[in-house]
C-alpha cells in the first residue's frame, strides 16, 4: 500500500524514526488486530493502535457501558452509558482516525466462534477480565499460530507478556497450567482497580503490538513484565515453554477448543435457578431489620472503606479479613443474615463461621448492591 499526503502528515513522527520509517508505517497500516474486550485494557489499546495507523481493528465485546466503567474505560463517555461497548468504541476509534477499519463482534467469545473470529486477524490482544476467556483466547491463538498480547490488572498491580509458541515462547497455560478455584480471585468489581493502571498496562500491550507489526525490537516473548503502581516498580520474570503443556508442549493433548467454563469450574446455569437454602433476599433482610422481634441480626463483612461509601443504617461491620480474630464477638446461637457487596465474600464468611460452630446463618443474595437496587435507592451503588 502507498500512503497519501494526509497519511504522511498524520504519521510523520513515525516516519522520521529510523526503526519505523516509510516501510514500517506501511506494515502498521497493513496489520489487523483483534481486541478482545473494550474495557479498561481495551480502551487505551484500541485508541493508540488507531492513532498509530493499524489498518483494521476488531472489537469483541457484548457488554454495555455502565457508570462504574467511566473511571478507567476512557474509550467511552458519559453519554455512552447504556450503549453497547463495541459500538461506542468504534465511534471513538473512527473519531481518532477515520481511515481505520473497525469491525464489531458484538458477541461473547466462545468455543464455537473463537477460531472463526480470530483467524481473520494478524495479532490478538487479550483485554479480558475472566479466566475462561483467557484460556479460550490462549488455546485458539496457539492452534491458529497467532501472537497473543496478554495483559491483566488488579487493584494496583499489572502484568503483560506476549504468548507465542510459534515464535519460540511459552503460552498462557505454561505460566498458569490450572485456573484458580471459582471465586478465589476477586474481580475488579469486588477488589477495585486504580483508574490509570489499565492505561499503563494497555499502552505496554499496544507497544508490543506495534513492535510485532514492524518486526523491530525485542518483544515480551518468554518474559512476564509485572508492575506495582504503589511502589512504581517494574519487574521481569523469564518464562520458558513447558514441554508437558497440553496445548503447546511436545505432545499436545488439546487439539480442539474445549468447554472453558467447565475447565475453570464454573457450573452451567440451570434453566430455572434452584433456590439456595443458604440464601435470603434483600426483602427478607429488610423484614428482619424492620421486625427485631424475629430475633435475626444482620452483619456486614465488607471493608471499612466500602462501608464508608454505602451502608445500611444499624447494620454492624466486621470485615471478612478480621473475622478470624473477631468472630468471638458474635453469638454462635444467634441467627445472622450476612451481606457484602454482591454476595461472594458474605458466603465465604458464612462458611468460615459454620466451621466455628455457628448454625443459624444465611447469606444475603446480591448484597448491598441488590439492597440499593430493590429496597433503598438512596444507598449509593459503587
N, C-alpha and C positions, 0 to 999 in steps of 0.2 A: 504494500500500500504506500501511497505517497501522502505527505502532509501538505495541506493547503496553507495559505498565508496566515489565516486566523489560527490554525493549529500551531504553526511555528511560533507565533507570538504567545499563545497560551502556554506552550511547553518550553519556552525559551530558556528558563532556568535549568531545565533538564538537558537541553541540547548543548549547553556550554560545559556540562560535566563530561570530561573525557571518558568516564566509565559508562556513561549513558549515550550521549551523542545522538545523531540522527538515526543510526541503526538501532540503538537501544530503545528510543522512543517509538519507533515503528513496531518493535517487538511488543512493547507495552500496549500499544493501540490494537495489536492483533491478538492479545491474550483475553481469554474468557475466564471468569472467576465465579464460583458458586458460593454465596454467603448463606450458611445455614444458621438462620436466626437474624432478626432485625431488631435486636435489643441492645443491651449495654455494650457488648463487644461488637456486634454487627454495625452499630451506628458509626463509630469512627472508621471502622474498616471500609465500609461502603463509601462513605463520604470522601475519604482520602484516596481511595482507588479511583473513584470517578474523577476527582480533581487531577490525579496523575495521568489519566488518559486511558485506563483499562477499557478495552473496546466493548465488552459485553459483561454485565454483572447480573447474575441470577440471584433472586431473593427467595428463600424458603422460609415462610412463616405463616401460621394460620391464626395467630393471636390478634387481639385488638389492643389499641393504646389505652392505658389506664393512667390516672393522675400520678400514681406511685412510680410510673416509669420515667416521668419527666426529669427527675433529679439526676439521671445519668444517660438516658437514651436520647441523645441530642439530635438524632435524625428526625424526631417527632416534636411537635409543638403543642401548646395548649389547645389550639383549635382542632387538633387531630384526635383528641380523646374520644374514644368510642369507635374510631375508624379502624379498618384493617391495617396492621403494621406494614404489610408488604406494599400496599397502595400508598400509604404515607411515605414510606422510604423511597419508593420510585419517584414520587413528585419532588422530594428533596434532592435526590441524586440528579434528576434532569434539570433542576434549577441551578445546580452547581456546574454541570457540564451537559448541555443538550445533545452533544454528539455521542454520549454513552448510551448504548442499547441496554435497557433494563428489562429483564424478563421476570415476571412474577410467578411464583409457585405458591399459591395461597392454599397450602395443604400441609398436613403433618407428614414428615419424612417417615417412611415405613419400609419394612422388608419387601413390600410389594412394589414400591415405586422408586426406591433409592437408586438402584442400578441404572434405570432408565433416565432419571433426572441427572445424576452425576456424570453419566457417560458423555453428555454434551458439553462439558467444561474442561478446561486445561488444569485448573487448580481449584481445590476445595478449601474453604476456611471454616473452621468449627467455632461458631459463636453460641453454642448451645449451653443449657444450664441443667441438664439432667443426664444421668448415666446411660439409660437405654439408647438415647440418640447419639451419645458419644461413641459407644461401642458399634452401633449401626454404621455411623459415618466412617469409623476406622475400617471396619471389615469391607464395606463397599469400596473404599479407596484402595485398599490392598488388592482386592480382586480385580479392580479396573486399572491398577498401577497409576493412580493419581496422587500427587502430593497433598497431604492433609495438614494444613497450617493450624495448629492447635493453640487454644488459649482458655484459661479458666480464671475466675475471680471469686473471692470470698472475703468479706469484711475489709481488711487492709492488705490482703495477700493476693498475688497473681502468679500465674505460670504461663509459659509459652514454649513451644517446640515445633519442629516440622517432622511429622511421621511419614517416612517414605522408604519402605524396604526396597523398592525398585531402584533407589538411589544409594543403597548401601547402609541405610539406617534402620532403626527399630520401628515398630508400630506402637500404637497406644496400648495394646494388650501386653507387649513386652514390659512396659512400665507398670501397668495395673492389670495383672492377669485375672483378678477376680473383682467384681464390684463390691462395694461395702454393703452391709445389710440395709434393707429399706428403712429410711428414717434415721439412720445413724449419722449421716452428714446433713446438717440443716441447709435449707435453701437460703437464697438471699432475702426472701420474704420473711424468713424466721430469724436469720442471723444478721442481716443488714450488709451493706456494702458502701464504701466511700465513693461518692459520686464520680470523682475524677479517675478512680482506679481502672474502670474499663477503657477509658480514653488512653491511658498509658499502655496497657496490655494490647488493646486493639491496634494502636499505632505500631507496636512492635510486630504484630501479625501482618499488618499492611506492608511494613518494611520488608518482611520476609517474602511476601508475595511478589513485590516489585523486583527483588533480587533474583527470585526464581524466574521471573518473566524475562529479564535481560541476561540471565546466566552469569552474573557477576557477584563477587563477594563470597563469603563463607556462610551458608545457610545454617539454621539451627537443627540440622540433621544430626542425630546422635548426641544432641545436647538438650538439656532441660534448663531453661532460664527461670529462676524464681525471683520475685520482687516483694520486698517488705516495705510498704509505703510509710509506716510509722517510723521505721529506722532509716528509711531512704537508702536501702541497700539492695544490690543485685547479687545473686549467686548463680553459679553454673554447676550443673551435675552432668557428668559424662554418662551417656546411655549406650547400651550395646543390644543388638538384636538377640533375642532369646532363641537358641536353636530348637527348643521344645515348644515354641509359641504355636498354638493351634491354627493360626491363620497365616503367619509369615515365616514359620520355622522350616527346618529341613524336611520335615514330613508332616505337612499341614493336614489337620483332620477336618477343618471347617472349609468347605469348598463352595458353600452357598450361604446366603443370608438366613439367619435363624430368627426365632421369636425372642426379641431383646427384652421385652417386659418380663417374660418368664426367666430369662437368663439373669436379670437383675432382681429377681424375687418379687416382682410386682404382680399381684394376683389379678386375674381378669375381673372386670367389673360385672357383677351379675345384672341381668335384665331388670330385675326388681331387687334393689339392695335389701338384704336381710337386716332386721333390727339387731343392733349390737346390745346385748344385755348389760354391758358396762357403760353405756352412754345414756345421757339425758339431753334434752333440747334446751335452748335458752329460755323457752317458755316455761319449762319445768324449773329452771334455775330461778326465774322471776317469781314463780309461785312459792318457792322455798324462802326467798328473801321477803316476800310480802306477808308470809304467814309463819312467824317464828315458832308458833305452837307445833308446827310439823317436826321440829327438832332437827332440822337439816341445816348445816353450816356450809358456806361457800368459801373456797380457798383459791387464791390467785398465785400461780407459780412462775409468772414471767419475771424478767429482770427489772430492777428498780427504775432504770431509765424509761422502760416501756410503761411502767405503772405511772410515771410522771406525765407521760403523754396522754394516757387514757386509762381510766379505771372505773369500776362500778362502786358507787358510794357504799361504804360499810363493809366491803369485802377485804379481809386482811391479806397481806402479801408475805409469802415465804418463797423466795426464788428457788427454782429447781436445783441450782448448784449448791444452795445452802441447806437443802432438805436433809442430807445425811447427818448434818450436825444439829439440826433444829427440829427433827421430827418428834422429839420428846415433848415439844411444846403442844403437841396435838393429843387428843384423847382417842386411844385405839377403839373405844366403844362408841364413839360418836359417828354419825353418818355425815359424810362430806361430799359435796359436789365440787370438783376441781376443774379450774379452767386456766387456759393460757391465751395465746393469740388466736390459734386456729384449731387446737385440739391435739397436737403432736406431743408437745412437752408435758401437757397435763396427763396424757396416757402413760408417759414414762414415770411421772410422779405417782400415778395410781399403782403401777406395777411395783415400784420401789416400796411404797407404803404397805402393800399387801405382803411383801416379803418380811416386813417388820411386825406383822400380826394384825394389821388393820383389816376389817372385814366389810365395813359398810361404806363403800366408795363408788362414786360414779364420775365419769369423765363428761364434761360439757362439750357436746359436739359443736364445732365451729368456733368455740371460744368467744373472746370479746369482739372479734370481727363479726360473728353472727349476731351478738347482742346489739352492736351498733346498727346492723342492717335490719334486724327484725324487731327490736324492742325499743331502743333509745337512740334516735338519730343524732342527738346532741353529743354523744360519745364519739370523739374523732376516730376515724379509720386511718391506719398507717401501714 
